[in-house]
Amino acid sequence: MKVLHIDSSIFGDASVSRQLSQAIVTQLTAKHSDASVEYLDLATQMIPHLTAEILMGQDAEQAALGEKIIQQYLDADVVVVGAAMYNFGLPSTLKAWIDRISVAGKTFQYTENGPVGLAGDKKAYIASSRGGVYGENSPADFQEGFLQTVFNFTGVKDVEIIRAEGVNMGPELKEQAIASALAQVQAL
Ligand SMILES: Cc1cc2nc3c(=O)[nH]c(=O)nc-3n(C[C@H](O)[C@H](O)[C@H](O)COP(=O)(O)O)c2cc1C
């Protein structure tokens, strides 16, 4: 089982989403002895933003990197993404990764009946952390919903969200939110 583990928080060891994504990966590797993990730390190894040159394949180095990122995504049986909420959305480093995996003909294609995902045979976990409380389907949430839409669009329908929210609303709430998210992970 190939696990692709991605982190994007800028806060290193103090990050809640990193703590959750690591807990998910630890749980998966404990349960599946054949699991191998590839790790992308987008905060320390940033993927350059898309440019026209990159998109048109005119930058050989970036074209090779793009191919590698897409293949890594296609090959994974499980994707675990640590996704902090920054300004209602995702860290821009994670958006840069999304821009590289969302490629027509590779991870989705347009058909007469609309778009069809090509990367479907996998499960995705979103390790979500946010300072405030939004719950499900908040109109101010462009973080979880965005990532879920990208997974669904590329064919990945099996998406599970492990969420710690309200983590900036006092130490007690933060502790509770993390404990409850970790308990969810233990039950995976
Ligand atoms: C730049 C920045 C922007 C943030 N924007 C929001 C926000 O829009 N809504 C929110 O509830 N929390 C916001 N927060 C709080 C984070 O979501 C919270 O600290 C979360 O734990 C971040 O994940 P991390 O601990 O993995 O870094 C923001 C934090 C930072 C650093």
The ligand as an SDF file (V2000), in Angstrom:
LIG
                    3D

 31 33  0  0  0  0  0  0  0  0999 V2000
   -1.7540   33.0750    8.1020 C   0  0  0  0  0  0  0  0  0  0  0  0
   -2.8370   32.4650    8.9240 C   0  0  0  0  0  0  0  0  0  0  0  0
   -4.1500   32.6180    8.5450 C   0  0  0  0  0  0  0  0  0  0  0  0
   -5.1680   32.0440    9.3010 C   0  0  0  0  0  0  0  0  0  0  0  0
   -6.4640   32.1820    8.8860 N   0  0  0  0  0  0  0  0  0  0  0  0
   -7.4450   31.5950    9.5940 C   0  0  0  0  0  0  0  0  0  0  0  0
   -8.8010   31.7010    9.1740 C   0  0  0  0  0  0  0  0  0  0  0  0
   -9.1240   32.2910    8.1640 O   0  0  0  0  0  0  0  0  0  0  0  0
   -9.7610   31.1000    9.9290 N   0  0  0  0  0  0  0  0  0  0  0  0
   -9.4350   30.3880   11.0520 C   0  0  0  0  0  0  0  0  0  0  0  0
  -10.3420   29.8560   11.6840 O   0  0  0  0  0  0  0  0  0  0  0  0
   -8.1700   30.2650   11.4640 N   0  0  0  0  0  0  0  0  0  0  0  0
   -7.1750   30.8530   10.7750 C   0  0  0  0  0  0  0  0  0  0  0  0
   -5.8780   30.7220   11.1780 N   0  0  0  0  0  0  0  0  0  0  0  0
   -5.5740   29.8490   12.3090 C   0  0  0  0  0  0  0  0  0  0  0  0
   -5.1550   28.4870   11.8230 C   0  0  0  0  0  0  0  0  0  0  0  0
   -6.1510   27.8860   11.0190 O   0  0  0  0  0  0  0  0  0  0  0  0
   -4.8450   27.5840   13.0190 C   0  0  0  0  0  0  0  0  0  0  0  0
   -3.7790   28.1420   13.7560 O   0  0  0  0  0  0  0  0  0  0  0  0
   -4.4970   26.1700   12.5690 C   0  0  0  0  0  0  0  0  0  0  0  0
   -4.1070   25.4200   13.6950 O   0  0  0  0  0  0  0  0  0  0  0  0
   -3.3660   26.1980   11.5740 C   0  0  0  0  0  0  0  0  0  0  0  0
   -2.9410   24.8830   11.2990 O   0  0  0  0  0  0  0  0  0  0  0  0
   -1.4920   24.4200   11.7710 P   0  0  0  0  0  0  0  0  0  0  0  0
   -1.5290   24.4270   13.2870 O   0  0  0  0  0  0  0  0  0  0  0  0
   -1.3310   23.0760   11.2150 O   0  0  0  0  0  0  0  0  0  0  0  0
   -0.5150   25.4070   11.2470 O   0  0  0  0  0  0  0  0  0  0  0  0
   -4.8490   31.2980   10.4560 C   0  0  0  0  0  0  0  0  0  0  0  0
   -3.5050   31.1550   10.8300 C   0  0  0  0  0  0  0  0  0  0  0  0
   -2.5260   31.7340   10.0780 C   0  0  0  0  0  0  0  0  0  0  0  0
   -1.0910   31.5390   10.4780 C   0  0  0  0  0  0  0  0  0  0  0  0
  1  2  1  0
  2  3  1  0
  2 30  2  0
  3  4  2  0
  4  5  1  0
  4 28  1  0
  5  6  2  0
  6  7  1  0
  6 13  1  0
  7  8  2  0
  7  9  1  0
  9 10  1  0
 10 11  2  0
 10 12  1  0
 12 13  2  0
 13 14  1  0
 14 15  1  0
 14 28  1  0
 15 16  1  0
 16 17  1  0
 16 18  1  0
 18 19  1  0
 18 20  1  0
 20 21  1  0
 20 22  1  0
 22 23  1  0
 23 24  1  0
 24 25  2  0
 24 26  1  0
 24 27  1  0
 28 29  2  0
 29 30  1  0
 30 31  1  0
M  END
$$$$
